[in-house]
Amino acid sequence: MIEGVKIVDKRVIRDERGAVLHMLRRDSEDYHSDFGEIYFSKIRQGIVKGWKKHLINIQRLVVPVGEVKFVLFDTRKESKTFNEVLTICLSEDNYKMLVIPPNITYAFQGISTGESLVANCSNKVFEQGESETIPVESNLIPYRWKGI
Ligand SMILES: Cc1cn([C@H]2C[C@H](O)[C@@H](COP(=O)(O)OP(=O)(O)O[C@H]3O[C@H](C)C(=O)[C@H](O)[C@H]3O)O2)c(=O)[nH]c1=O
């Protein structure tokens, strides 16, 4: 596991009408009061968004619709897990919150047919220039995406 990254189980309450999926509760142990904003990112099947690296912001991601594969790469030279890669697929069936600290390089790919939805509850509001982008085909990251 990459130092500082968290994968937190979240509750799914299913019934025949459609599920309720938890994201953040102020009484849960992973709750942090440093709320910035919540937004949603849609991703089509096969498309990769990234690589990105936030310099300050913490990302807290869940996938309530569809399935998305995330790949994280530890680019922090001072980290115990420098150069480690983590891959995880999130969906309603593997419903967890992925917490990504700053300075981790990551990207994600839509897996299920149609569009998948990533919800992000970030600790700060989005600001242009707060994150860096590396082309998805870059050799700087030791991971090759299928179909890219
Ligand atoms: C998030 C955001 C984006 N934008 C603009 C910036 C770009 O011109 C455009 C697309 O943004 P971006 O390429 O960052 O979108 P995604 O690739 O879906 O990534 C976003 O959602 C995933 C889940 C992440 O984890 C990223 O941190 C977050 O940036 O929307 C804004 O103007 N305001 C915003 O709050």
The ligand as a Gaussian input file, in Angstrom:
#p B3LYP/6-31G(d) Opt

LIG

0 1
 C      -12.564000      19.649000     -11.233000
 C      -12.749000      20.965000     -11.975000
 C      -12.347000      21.097000     -13.268000
 N      -12.500000      22.287000     -13.920000
 C      -12.078000      22.373000     -15.331000
 C      -10.599000      22.225000     -15.593000
 C      -10.571000      21.589000     -16.966000
 O      -10.622000      22.576000     -17.950000
 C      -11.865000      20.770000     -17.017000
 C      -11.631000      19.290000     -16.787000
 O      -10.899000      19.137000     -15.577000
 P       -9.971000      17.870000     -15.311000
 O       -9.199000      17.541000     -16.508000
 O       -9.213000      18.136000     -14.065000
 O      -11.100000      16.768000     -15.065000
 P      -10.948000      15.257000     -14.694000
 O       -9.894000      14.616000     -15.524000
 O      -12.306000      14.691000     -14.726000
 O      -10.368000      15.264000     -13.176000
 C      -11.081000      15.800000     -12.095000
 O      -11.843000      14.793000     -11.434000
 C      -11.087000      13.685000     -10.961000
 C      -11.989000      12.729000     -10.244000
 C       -9.896000      14.040000     -10.185000
 O       -9.413000      13.268000      -9.378000
 C       -9.179000      15.262000     -10.557000
 O       -8.461000      15.754000      -9.465000
 C      -10.075000      16.348000     -11.073000
 O       -9.268000      17.353000     -11.650000
 O      -12.722000      21.298000     -16.016000
 C      -13.045000      23.374000     -13.312000
 O      -13.168000      24.456000     -13.907000
 N      -13.476000      23.250000     -12.026000
 C      -13.361000      22.095000     -11.325000
 O      -13.781000      22.027000     -10.140000

